[in-house]
């Protein structure tokens, strides 16, 4: 597959989540960020080819590559235990998010908030990987991503290891500010269309919700909710005093 642009290529080279076969760079491209990426690629014995811009244009899907692309294999996905970081564990079950742009936006926010891993229902994302990588600003190849055959079973597995489990649901819920995110945490967040499955919901210890400033009843989308929830986890864990 083709990975496009400095941010995506840098993540592919440095993330260690996929094999990079070769990098093609516009022979006229000469900036510090690109030079840094190419030096790191050389250190990893990745083939680099300097070509005319037209050659890159012919291989890339769009015109936002900035003169740098990479040919790579598919992403190597992670395991549940990779998400476990002791008291710093902050994993997220993400269910019902099918759009690769939204998935990338969610990964971008959660990675910035310190998420130690995202669990997705097992499916083939191969045709969307470049889009996810780009929309996540490289987070897709920098964080742990687990393909789970059974998300409810994964939730039980985390709970058995002493991880507190929460779901973004309003029924019988407390606000996210009342929840305790100080220890190992697993959040379950559903997409706008289908939300969380009943199998996942019944294995949650506590539901949480985001309070609004008015009676606006339309929920935040999954990307917005993920950012709010993720940074509340970060805030609680980094409070002074």
Secondary structure, DSSP 8 states (H G I E B T S, - for coil): -EEESHHHHHHHHHH-SS-EEEEEEETT---HHHHHHHHHHHHTT-EEEEE-HHHHHHHSSSS-STTEEEEE-----B-HHHH--GGG-EEEEEES---HHHHHHHHHHHHHTT--EEEEES---GGGHHHHHHHTTTGGGTS-EEEES-HHHHHHHHHHTT-EEEEE--TTEEETTTS--SS-EEEEEE-TTT-S-HHHHTT-SEEEE---SSS--S---HHHHHHHHHHHHHHHHT---
